[in-house]
Amino acid sequence: MMAKARLGRIAYLNVLPIYFAMENIFGENGFHLVRGTPAELNALMRRGEMDLGSISALEYGRAFRDYLLLPDLSISATGAVGSVLLFSRVPFSRLDGRLIRVSAASASGAALVKVLMAELFEVAPRYQPGQLAGVPLGDVAAVMAIGDEALRLSAAGTMPFELDLGQAWQELTGLPFVFGVWAVRRDFAAAAPEITDSLHRLLLRSRDWGLGSLPELSRIAAAHFGMTPARILAYFRQLNYSLDPEHEEGLATFFNYLYNLGEMPEEPQLNYFGPRQVGS
């Protein structure tokens, strides 16, 4: 008998609408849930220690030959995302040659900062991956934070300049930005197509329940995140959890920018689990 599938779950507020029902209501137990930051889940997926689940868009792009996208699932935003933010001591147009510390938990967000600095502000900062909480800034001019940490830093308002990377991307391209996708390792999908299909359907069913229950989820989450239900609800409504043709165009555009910046050796194809194949 095959062991339970190892399903990756980002340990952030932003995926609560996708996972809440499958964790708390549906009573499913055909999987082992693996929690972590996006960077941690990327590494687990890459090493084959996670079978399917949420990974960064950048991780998919860098290893697209090893993965298949699960259709109609993403963490995206058309405009402001609210939790992928760049905080700066100086105007962004003055960051040329200055040091930006990017969250070690991030992958797509860190790559997006490079694209936006080059294309939108025409500057070339220096980048330093690292921890943000409790680490002195020193000569760091700006920090890029994601997830719950970004929400806390925004609420604190300790730096005078704040850039929502989703909003900046839309200004640059007019497209939504796909921060994260759901994918399955090709070897697991080949060995266990029925399990993969079942978990994909479960994720979609749980997401649909969550999107129909956002006010309730916001009240539940408020007690754990120190924010009002209204603010959490507004945050959820900034996000999109589908992967339609416009999102695909945004994803392909992001990969094209990274390829032109030398951050990718080739432009990835968007290949899907199941009968639907794009770009293959």
RATA-V20904 format. One record per pair of residues at least 6 apart in sequence whose C-alpha atoms are under 6 Angstrom apart, sorted by the first residue. I is the first residue (numbers start at 1). J is the second residue. If there is no record, write none. Layout:
i: {I/I}
j: {J/J}
This chain:
i: {4/4/4/5/5/6/6/6/6/6/7/7/7/7/7/8/8/8/8/9/9/9/10/10/10/11/11/11/17/17/18/18/18/21/22/37/38/39/39/42/44/51/51/52/52/53/53/54/54/55/55/56/56/57/57/57/57/58/61/66/66/67/67/67/68/68/68/68/68/69/69/69/69/70/70/70/70/72/72/73/73/73/73/74/74/74/74/74/75/75/75/75/76/76/76/76/76/77/77/77/77/78/79/79/79/80/80/80/81/81/83/83/83/83/84/84/84/85/85/85/85/85/86/86/86/86/87/87/87/87/88/88/88/88/89/89/93/95/96/96/96/97/97/97/98/98/99/99/99/99/99/100/100/100/100/100/101/101/101/101/102/102/102/103/103/103/103/103/104/104/104/108/117/175/176/176/177/178/218/218/218/219/222/222/258/269/270/270/271/271}
j: {30/31/32/31/32/31/32/33/50/51/32/33/34/52/53/34/35/53/54/34/35/54/35/36/37/35/36/37/207/210/206/207/210/206/206/105/55/105/106/55/50/184/185/183/184/182/183/181/182/180/181/108/180/108/179/180/181/108/268/185/186/184/185/186/183/184/271/272/273/182/183/272/273/182/183/272/273/242/243/182/241/242/243/180/181/241/242/243/179/180/240/241/177/178/179/239/240/176/177/239/240/176/166/167/170/164/166/167/166/238/146/147/150/151/145/146/165/144/145/163/164/165/143/144/162/163/142/143/161/162/141/142/159/161/141/159/121/125/123/124/125/124/125/126/125/126/125/126/127/140/141/127/140/141/142/143/127/128/129/143/129/143/144/129/130/131/144/145/129/130/131/179/123/250/247/250/250/251/229/232/233/229/228/229/264/279/278/279/277/278}
